[in-house]
Each structure stands twice: as structure tokens, then as C-alpha cells.
């Protein structure tokens, strides 16, 4: 059950990050939290078009939105670190697997060369 939840989270994350505009938004938010209007300007998109991308990022829990106290319509978007931490943990597991495989291949190649 937990494995399925992790896989579903990864699927949502990869689906959200598959789009270049959403990756650009993530890059912009990596620098600092921003308003939707700032993100629309930086990505050269209309606000309605960017809003659809922000919804995907919110639904995948890659970003949070905070309502501003002094502006009822103002919203600031920021990255959610834990989602990227989960992604990094998965990537680390993949990297460890390949390191182990390459190490085993190296050992095999060295044994084969010594046996000659």
C-alpha cells in the first residue's frame, strides 16, 4: 500500500514536471516565492494559461499558494521542499542501484583480466 502511494506521488510529480513551462515555473520559484502575475510575465504567458499550469503544480503538491493579508486577491507561490526531497530519495535509490551494478561489472572485468 505504501509503495503504491509513493509510486502515485512520483507519477504526479513526473507528470507535472514533464511540461517545460511548469519546469520553468519551478526554476523561478527555486530562486524566490512569486506572485502569479510575476510568473506569467517571466514565462511570457497569459494569466489564464499560467493559471492552468499552476493548478497542475498545486495538485501535484509541488507548490503551495499563500494568500496575502494586505491583498485579498494576491497570492504568492512557493515550492514545497518535501515533494522534491521525495523525488531526490527515489533518484538516490536509482543511482545506488547503478553504482552497485557498475561496481559488480568492474569486479567481474578485473577477475576476468587476472584469469588470463
C-alpha positions as CSV (number, residue, x, y, z in Angstrom):
1,X,0.0,0.0,0.0
2,X,2.8,2.5,0.9
3,X,4.7,1.5,-2.3
4,X,1.6,2.3,-4.4
5,X,1.3,5.7,-2.7
6,X,4.9,6.5,-3.3
7,X,4.6,5.4,-7.0
8,X,1.4,7.5,-7.4
9,X,3.2,10.5,-5.9
10,X,6.1,10.0,-8.3
11,X,3.7,9.7,-11.2
12,X,2.1,13.0,-10.3
13,X,5.5,14.7,-9.8
14,X,6.8,13.4,-13.2
15,X,3.6,14.3,-15.0
16,X,3.7,17.8,-13.6
17,X,7.4,18.3,-14.4
18,X,7.0,16.9,-17.9
19,X,5.9,20.2,-19.2
20,X,8.6,22.8,-20.0
21,X,6.5,25.7,-18.7
22,X,6.0,24.1,-15.4
23,X,9.7,23.3,-15.1
24,X,10.4,27.0,-15.8
25,X,8.0,27.9,-13.0
26,X,9.8,25.6,-10.6
27,X,13.1,27.2,-11.6
28,X,11.7,30.7,-11.0
29,X,10.3,29.6,-7.6
30,X,13.6,28.0,-6.7
31,X,15.0,31.5,-6.6
32,X,12.2,33.0,-4.6
33,X,8.4,32.8,-4.0
34,X,6.5,34.8,-6.5
35,X,3.0,36.1,-7.4
36,X,1.1,34.5,-10.2
37,X,1.4,37.8,-12.2
38,X,5.2,37.7,-11.9
39,X,5.3,34.1,-13.0
40,X,3.1,34.9,-16.0
41,X,5.3,37.8,-17.0
42,X,8.5,35.8,-16.6
43,X,7.2,32.9,-18.7
44,X,5.6,35.2,-21.2
45,X,2.2,33.6,-20.8
46,X,-1.3,34.9,-20.3
47,X,-2.5,34.7,-16.7
48,X,-5.3,32.3,-17.6
49,X,-2.8,30.0,-19.4
50,X,-0.4,30.1,-16.5
51,X,-3.2,29.5,-14.0
52,X,-3.8,26.1,-15.6
53,X,-0.1,25.2,-15.1
54,X,-0.1,26.5,-11.5
55,X,-3.2,24.3,-10.8
56,X,-1.2,21.2,-12.0
57,X,1.7,22.1,-9.8
58,X,-0.6,22.6,-6.8
59,X,-2.5,19.4,-7.5
60,X,0.8,17.5,-7.6
61,X,1.8,19.2,-4.3
62,X,5.0,20.7,-5.8
63,X,3.9,24.2,-4.9
64,X,1.9,25.9,-2.2
65,X,0.0,29.1,-2.5
66,X,-0.3,31.7,0.2
67,X,-3.0,34.4,0.3
68,X,-1.6,37.8,1.2
69,X,-3.0,39.6,4.2
70,X,-2.9,43.0,2.6
71,X,-4.3,42.0,-0.8
72,X,-7.3,39.6,-0.8
73,X,-6.6,38.7,-4.5
74,X,-2.9,38.5,-4.1
75,X,-1.3,35.0,-4.0
76,X,2.3,34.0,-3.6
77,X,3.5,30.7,-4.9
78,X,6.4,28.8,-3.3
79,X,8.0,25.4,-3.7
80,X,7.2,22.5,-1.3
81,X,10.5,21.1,-0.3
82,X,9.2,17.7,0.9
83,X,8.0,16.8,-2.6
84,X,11.4,17.4,-4.1
85,X,13.0,15.6,-1.2
86,X,10.8,12.5,-2.0
87,X,11.9,12.8,-5.7
88,X,15.6,13.0,-4.7
89,X,15.2,10.0,-2.4
90,X,13.9,8.0,-5.4
91,X,16.6,9.2,-7.6
92,X,19.2,8.3,-5.0
93,X,17.9,4.8,-4.9
94,X,18.2,4.5,-8.7
95,X,21.7,5.9,-8.5
96,X,22.7,3.4,-5.8
97,X,21.4,0.6,-8.0
98,X,23.5,1.7,-11.0
99,X,26.6,2.2,-8.8
100,X,26.2,-1.3,-7.4
101,X,25.8,-2.7,-10.9
102,X,28.9,-0.8,-12.2
103,X,30.9,-2.0,-9.2
104,X,29.9,-5.6,-9.9
105,X,30.8,-5.2,-13.5
106,X,34.2,-3.7,-12.6
107,X,34.9,-6.6,-10.2
108,X,34.0,-9.1,-12.9
109,X,36.1,-7.4,-15.5
110,X,39.1,-7.3,-13.2
111,X,38.7,-11.0,-12.3
112,X,38.4,-12.0,-15.9
113,X,41.5,-10.0,-16.8
114,X,43.6,-11.6,-14.0
115,X,42.5,-15.0,-15.0
116,X,44.0,-14.6,-18.5
